[in-house]
Each structure stands twice: as C-alpha cells, then as structure tokens.
C-alpha cells in the first residue's frame, strides 16, 4: 500500500488513517527510524513496560549495596 504524505515545516509526517488502522498504530507508539539508501523505514517497536520496570528496580537495588 502506498500513499502520498507531505512533511510539515517541523519535519513531521502523518501516517494515513487506513494504514494506522490496518497496522494497529496508536498515539504514543514508539518507532525506530532506519536510514536506507534512498529513504527511511519506520518500524514499530513493542516495549514491555513491566519488564523494563523490573529491570530498573533490580538495577537500583544492586547499586544500593
């Protein structure tokens, strides 16, 4: 699926609604931007917040010792 989008003066692009819905993108989702030869590829990343908080807590406890 291809759609034409225009960059704003601030460098922002809007993902068309039909693509957002098909890929289940939601406000606050995180993406990694990868430069390729002639453009950019955006890939959604899934963050496991519970796992991140657990690692953070373990790390903080280790440094208290």
N, C-alpha and C positions, 0 to 999 in steps of 0.2 A: 504494500500500500504506500503510495506516495502522495504527499500534499505539499503545496507551496506555503511557506511561512516567511514572515518578514522580521528581521531583527530590529528591536527598538533602539533608540539612542543610548540606552543603558546597557545594551548587549543582551537583552532578554529575548527569548523565543517562546512562543506559545505552542504547546503540543495540541493539535486539533482534538476536539472533544471525542470524535468517534475513535481515534487512536487511543486516547486516555481511557475510554470505557473498555475497549477491547483488551488492553493490556493491564487494566485494573490499576492505573496510576491514581494516586490520591494526593491532596495537599500534604506537604511535609515529607513525602517520599524522598529518599536520597538516591543520587545517581553518581556514577563515575564517568567522567568525560575522557575519552581516549582520542588523541590526535592520530589520524591516519593520513596517508599521502595527500589526499585531496579533500579532506574534510574532518568531521568529528563524529564519533559514535558515542551515544549515551547509553549506559547500561544501568538498570535499576539494581540497587544493592539492598539486600534484606539484612537488617540489623536485629539481632536477638538481644533486646534490651535487658532481659532477665539475666542472660549470660554475661553481658557487659557489666551489669551492676555487681554480679557475683565476683567477677574477676577484680573489679575495682575494690570491693570490700576485702578480698583476700590480700590484695597488694597493700592496702592501707594497714591491715593487721600485721603484715610482715615487716613493714617499716616502723611500726610502733615498738618492736622488740629491740 
